[in-house]
Amino acid sequence: MLQKFALIAGAATCALALSACQDQASSGGAARDYISAVGSSTVYPFATTVGEKFAEATGNKTPKIDSTGTGGGFERFCSGVGGDTPDIANASRRIKKKEFDTCAKNGVTDIVEIQIGIDGIALGEAARGPGFKLSEEDVYKALAANPYGKPNTAKTWKDVNPALPAVAISVFGPPSTSGTYDAFKELILGKGCDANPEMKALKDSDKDKHEATCTALRGAPFYVEQGENDNLIISKLDKNPTSLGIFGFSYLDANKDKIKAVPVQGVSPTYTTIADGSYPGWRPLYIYVKQKHIGVIPGLAEYVAEFLKGSGEGGYLAAKGLIVSPKDIAATAAANAKGMTALDGSTLK
């Protein structure tokens, strides 16, 4: 009986401790003295640079930033509020409605969405590579598990398109938890699928079947996931000169001595082509902030302000490959950051 009572009391103590921890962010008791951010590997180099500038300018501790992938970042971000949960989710895509709802269910309400700039899904090859020039449809036919509803039998790029090199299809890319993975499927693979009129019609008649047919990727050795480390993909290309890699534009821009861009639809990913939307793989980048942690976690609002400073027109993040948002979007981001305006979940998909 005493043992049972002790177990019940212990469980109650744990529950109270957890509740107290989750209440710290809203009650004013900071559980830690540094900023915690998780999420996108694409946003990671920008976030760490901002963190260093922030610590230098304010004297605060350098933020702890984990590269978990966008999906993995939202999972941790949405787990609750308080000092044992992240303050910021870095994202290479917009938060999904189901993720937003999970946040709300766990008490993570009043989320502030701030677009920090634009990036491109880049395809690259080794500097000594064969010089690929691909269409969206080429990429789809090479990497889709079941192109146009039939099992994929292509082994070389020449099998996909007679004009392409007769080398084995080999692509190193991000895992399914990555926003880059999601964006690649939507912006390049899906568009390649929809180049076929029947597939485009299927989008209206059977959305689920269309998604499965158009965005399911085949596995190794054709598409090989490399984890949340774009630098690993760069090193793999250097050792495998006939392979391709998929990563954020900033990694391509930072490794021009090792890799070169692969044009898609006749357009190479550059600062200009991504900024003006002519490159097909452009996408927005975001940070998401817990409003309840503002004023509780030291320097959180100042870190967000530093991020906008670095990502704005003439900011220091351009040297890292971040592309400035259009003026109207930048103005909205600045207003959201200044007022810590909560995101309206009804606008999400």
Secondary structure, DSSP 8 states (H G I E B T S, - for coil): -HHHHHHHHHHHHHHHHHHHHHHHHHHT--S-SS-EEEE-TTTHHHHHHHHHHHHHHH-----EEEE--HHHHHHHHTT-SSTTS-SEEEESS---HHHHHHHHHTT--SEEEEEEEEEEEEEEEETTS----B-HHHHHHHHBSSGGGS-----BHHHH-TTS-SSB--EEE--TT-HHHHHHIIIIIHHHHTTSHHHHHHHHH-HHHHHHHHH-B--TTTEEE--S-HHHHHHHHHH-TT-EEEEEHHHHHHTTTTEEE--BTTB---HHHHHTT-STTEEEEEEEEEGGGTTTSTTHHHHHHHHHHHHSTT-GGGGGT-B---HHHHHHHHHHHHHT----GGG--
